[in-house]
Amino acid sequence: MEVAQSCPDMAFVHSIDHSLREVKIPPNIFFIDMGGSLENYFSAILASDAVISSDSSAYHVAGAFRKPAVALFGPVNSALRTLYCKSVFPIDAGYVGSICSSPCGLNAVTELNPPNPNAEAKVYDKCPEAESKGTRYSPCLLSITPSQITKALHKVLNAS
């Protein structure tokens, strides 16, 4: 929201997020249902001037289309995933929390093997730091500021 508010001359397309119903949406944000098909998803990225994404398929698709993209990284170091994407500007979180620091390598499907081989492995259904803080999203990703994203967005747009 803050990035869109700081760039009122740009339009932002966001996938439908029903949790935003109670939030005042800036007039330059538009919602699209991406659940219908990959064709809709790819078409939306192809029609975009740039993409802002977490570590997900969106920046990979943008990179394949040579579209400028800003990709946000928390649990995984961007160097592992963006080497081949010349049009992608990665932002690494650099978060230090009470349980972990980024990049911790943990994500929603990570199985943590305990040091004791007789102990049971713990499978997290979300970030352990988020669980400890009671937040929906990873604190390392939330530590990336809208200002950092906006600066990166202008950088990739000016480079294209």
Secondary structure, DSSP 8 states (H G I E B T S, - for coil): -HHHHH-TTS-EEEE--GGGTTS---TTEEEE--SS-HHHHHHHHHH-S-EEEESSHHHHHHHHTT--EEEEESSS-GGGT-TT-TTEEEEE---B-SS-BSS----TT-EE--SSTTS--EE-SS-HHHHHHT-SS-HHHHTS-HHHHHHHHHHHHHH-
